[in-house]
């Protein structure tokens, strides 16, 4: 067994990778909206709201791909867990920002 990688996964679940990419795009959209809103003192253009909505849609779509990845026998469990956790965290963050925005 010397020289063999016992823990390697032979196939990658494409849906899990797509889900991770969508979580990353969601994070970038939300981070950009947050920075623009902070710089403008909370009086940003309508594009800031659209970035937030786009981030939420990307995260929801990522969850759909994550669900599809869990049904697939390909790939390892770790990537599937990461993709699900990343999208759920993004949705929670977006909902919290939405609630804070309603109160402010």
C-alpha positions as CSV (number, residue, x, y, z in Angstrom):
1,X,0.0,0.0,0.0
2,X,3.0,2.3,-0.1
3,X,2.5,4.9,-2.8
4,X,-1.2,4.3,-3.1
5,X,-3.7,7.0,-2.2
6,X,-6.3,5.0,-0.2
7,X,-8.6,8.0,0.4
8,X,-8.9,9.4,-3.1
9,X,-12.3,9.7,-4.7
10,X,-12.4,8.4,-8.2
11,X,-15.3,10.4,-9.5
12,X,-16.5,13.9,-8.7
13,X,-20.2,14.8,-8.3
14,X,-20.6,17.6,-10.8
15,X,-23.8,18.9,-9.1
16,X,-21.9,19.4,-5.9
17,X,-19.2,21.4,-7.7
18,X,-21.9,23.5,-9.4
19,X,-23.6,24.1,-6.0
20,X,-20.2,25.3,-4.5
21,X,-19.7,27.6,-7.4
22,X,-23.2,29.1,-7.0
23,X,-22.5,29.6,-3.2
24,X,-19.3,31.4,-4.1
25,X,-21.1,33.6,-6.7
26,X,-23.8,34.3,-4.1
27,X,-21.1,35.3,-1.6
28,X,-19.5,37.7,-4.1
29,X,-22.8,39.3,-4.9
30,X,-23.7,39.8,-1.3
31,X,-20.3,41.0,-0.3
32,X,-20.3,43.5,-3.2
33,X,-23.8,44.8,-2.2
34,X,-22.7,45.1,1.4
35,X,-19.6,47.1,0.5
36,X,-21.5,49.4,-1.9
37,X,-24.2,50.0,0.7
38,X,-21.6,50.7,3.4
39,X,-19.7,53.2,1.2
40,X,-22.9,55.0,0.3
41,X,-24.1,55.1,3.9
42,X,-27.1,52.9,3.3
43,X,-28.3,55.0,0.4
44,X,-27.0,52.9,-2.4
45,X,-28.6,52.6,-5.8
46,X,-31.3,50.0,-6.7
47,X,-28.5,47.8,-8.1
48,X,-27.5,47.0,-4.5
49,X,-31.0,45.5,-3.8
50,X,-30.8,43.6,-7.1
51,X,-27.4,42.2,-6.1
52,X,-29.0,41.0,-2.8
53,X,-31.9,39.4,-4.7
54,X,-29.5,37.8,-7.1
55,X,-27.4,36.4,-4.3
56,X,-30.5,34.8,-2.7
57,X,-31.5,33.3,-6.1
58,X,-28.0,31.9,-6.6
59,X,-28.0,30.4,-3.1
60,X,-31.5,28.8,-3.6
61,X,-30.4,27.4,-6.9
62,X,-27.3,26.1,-5.2
63,X,-29.5,24.2,-2.7
64,X,-31.4,22.6,-5.6
65,X,-28.1,21.4,-7.1
66,X,-27.0,20.2,-3.6
67,X,-30.1,18.2,-3.3
68,X,-29.4,16.7,-6.7
69,X,-25.9,15.9,-5.6
70,X,-27.1,14.0,-2.6
71,X,-29.2,11.8,-4.8
72,X,-26.2,11.0,-7.0
73,X,-23.9,8.1,-6.1
74,X,-20.9,9.9,-7.6
75,X,-18.3,11.7,-5.6
76,X,-17.6,11.9,-1.9
77,X,-19.7,13.1,1.0
78,X,-17.4,16.0,1.9
79,X,-18.0,18.1,-1.2
80,X,-21.7,17.5,-0.8
81,X,-21.7,18.6,2.8
82,X,-19.6,21.7,2.0
83,X,-21.9,22.7,-0.9
84,X,-25.0,22.3,1.3
85,X,-23.5,24.2,4.3
86,X,-22.2,27.0,2.1
87,X,-25.6,27.6,0.5
88,X,-27.5,27.4,3.8
89,X,-25.1,29.8,5.5
90,X,-25.6,32.3,2.6
91,X,-29.4,32.0,2.8
92,X,-29.3,32.6,6.6
93,X,-27.0,35.7,6.1
94,X,-29.3,37.1,3.4
95,X,-32.4,36.6,5.5
96,X,-30.7,38.3,8.5
97,X,-29.6,41.3,6.3
98,X,-33.2,41.5,4.9
99,X,-34.7,41.6,8.5
100,X,-32.1,44.2,9.5
101,X,-33.0,46.2,6.4
102,X,-36.7,46.1,7.3
103,X,-36.1,47.5,10.8
104,X,-33.7,50.2,9.6
